[in-house]
Amino acid sequence: MTRGTITIHDIADLCHVSTATVSRALNGKPGVNPGLKDSIVQCAEEYGYTFNSSARNLRTKRTNYICIVTRPNPTNIVMLPPLDARRITAETGLDVRTVEVPFGNDLAAALHRYETVHRPQLFIVPGPCG
């Protein structure tokens, strides 16, 4: 196992605990002795563990992002996402993705297709929707 490629299973083996215990410790959930939690977190940091959001999304069938819809208008001016959306995402830990739906396209149908495949937590449509 090399730095940066460690998994939750590796941490569990190194700490002689279950993967459920590692998950609870790294996610701040109750049920883990504070000393054990500190050891698990230290091990994860030492080996460069990074959270795999793709794996969680597959397991929970949910995503952890919001989608900001841009609507280029006939004058080729793209409406930028509002600053409040960026602040909200920073505060909540959600990622931001954008999807472009040109004016003239059916917005509701386009968002429905996107939602069916990608399942964002929220759509933000700044500016006019027509």
C-alpha positions as CSV (number, residue, x, y, z in Angstrom):
1,M,0.0,0.0,0.0
2,T,1.4,3.4,-1.0
3,R,0.7,6.9,0.2
4,G,-2.5,8.2,-1.3
5,T,-3.9,4.8,-2.4
6,I,-5.0,3.6,1.1
7,T,-8.5,2.4,1.5
8,I,-10.9,2.3,4.4
9,H,-10.2,-1.5,4.4
10,D,-6.5,-0.9,4.8
11,I,-7.0,1.5,7.7
12,A,-9.3,-1.1,9.4
13,D,-6.5,-3.8,9.0
14,L,-3.8,-1.4,10.3
15,C,-5.9,-0.4,13.4
16,H,-7.3,-4.0,13.9
17,V,-11.0,-2.8,13.8
18,S,-13.9,-3.2,11.4
19,T,-14.5,-1.0,8.4
20,A,-17.7,0.2,10.1
21,T,-15.7,1.5,13.0
22,V,-13.3,3.3,10.6
23,S,-16.2,4.8,8.8
24,R,-17.8,6.0,12.0
25,A,-14.5,7.4,13.3
26,L,-13.7,9.3,10.0
27,N,-17.3,10.6,9.7
28,G,-17.6,11.8,13.3
29,K,-20.4,9.4,14.1
30,P,-21.0,8.2,17.6
31,G,-20.1,4.8,18.9
32,V,-16.3,5.0,18.7
33,N,-14.1,5.4,21.8
34,P,-12.4,8.8,21.6
35,G,-8.9,7.3,21.9
36,L,-9.6,4.8,19.2
37,K,-11.1,7.5,17.0
38,D,-7.9,9.6,17.4
39,S,-5.8,6.5,16.4
40,I,-7.9,5.9,13.3
41,V,-7.8,9.5,12.2
42,Q,-4.0,9.7,12.8
43,C,-3.5,6.5,10.8
44,A,-5.6,7.9,7.9
45,E,-3.7,11.1,7.9
46,E,-0.3,9.3,8.2
47,Y,-1.1,7.2,5.1
48,G,-2.7,10.0,3.1
49,Y,-6.2,8.6,3.1
50,T,-8.6,10.6,1.0
51,F,-12.4,10.1,1.0
52,N,-13.8,8.5,-2.2
53,S,-17.0,10.4,-2.9
54,S,-17.6,8.3,-6.0
55,A,-17.8,5.1,-4.0
56,R,-20.2,6.7,-1.5
57,N,-22.4,8.0,-4.4
58,L,-22.6,4.5,-5.9
59,R,-23.4,2.9,-2.5
60,T,-26.0,5.4,-1.5
61,K,-27.3,6.2,-5.0
62,R,-27.1,9.9,-4.2
63,T,-24.6,12.6,-5.1
64,N,-23.1,15.3,-3.0
65,Y,-23.4,18.3,-5.3
66,I,-25.6,21.0,-6.6
67,C,-26.0,21.8,-10.2
68,I,-26.1,25.4,-11.4
69,V,-27.8,25.8,-14.8
70,T,-26.4,28.3,-17.2
71,R,-28.6,29.6,-20.0
72,P,-26.6,31.2,-22.8
73,N,-28.9,33.7,-24.5
74,P,-29.0,34.8,-28.1
75,T,-26.4,37.5,-27.5
76,N,-23.9,34.8,-26.4
77,I,-23.7,36.2,-22.8
78,V,-23.5,33.4,-20.3
79,M,-25.1,34.1,-17.0
80,L,-22.6,33.3,-14.2
81,P,-23.6,31.5,-11.0
82,P,-24.5,33.8,-8.2
83,L,-21.9,34.3,-5.5
84,D,-24.4,33.1,-2.8
85,A,-24.4,29.7,-4.5
86,R,-20.6,29.5,-4.1
87,R,-20.8,30.6,-0.5
88,I,-23.6,28.1,0.3
89,T,-21.6,25.2,-1.3
90,A,-18.5,26.2,0.7
91,E,-20.5,26.2,3.9
92,T,-22.3,22.9,3.3
93,G,-19.4,21.0,1.7
94,L,-21.4,20.3,-1.4
95,D,-19.6,20.3,-4.8
96,V,-20.8,22.5,-7.7
97,R,-21.3,21.4,-11.2
98,T,-22.8,23.3,-14.1
99,V,-25.0,22.3,-16.9
100,E,-25.7,24.4,-20.0
101,V,-29.3,24.6,-21.3
102,P,-29.5,27.1,-24.1
103,F,-32.5,29.3,-24.5
104,G,-35.1,27.7,-26.8
105,N,-34.5,24.3,-25.3
106,D,-37.2,22.9,-23.0
107,L,-35.7,23.6,-19.5
108,A,-37.9,21.2,-17.6
109,A,-37.2,18.3,-19.9
110,A,-33.4,19.0,-19.9
111,L,-33.3,19.1,-16.1
112,H,-35.4,16.0,-15.8
113,R,-33.0,14.1,-18.1
114,Y,-30.0,15.4,-16.2
115,E,-31.6,14.6,-12.8
116,T,-32.4,11.0,-13.9
117,V,-28.8,10.3,-14.8
118,H,-26.8,12.4,-12.3
119,R,-29.1,12.9,-9.3
120,P,-27.9,16.3,-8.0
121,Q,-29.1,17.4,-4.6
122,L,-30.4,20.7,-6.0
123,F,-30.6,22.7,-9.2
124,I,-30.0,26.5,-9.2
125,V,-31.3,28.4,-12.2
126,P,-30.1,32.0,-12.1
127,G,-31.8,34.5,-14.2
128,P,-34.8,34.0,-16.5
129,C,-36.0,30.4,-17.1
130,G,-37.8,31.1,-20.4
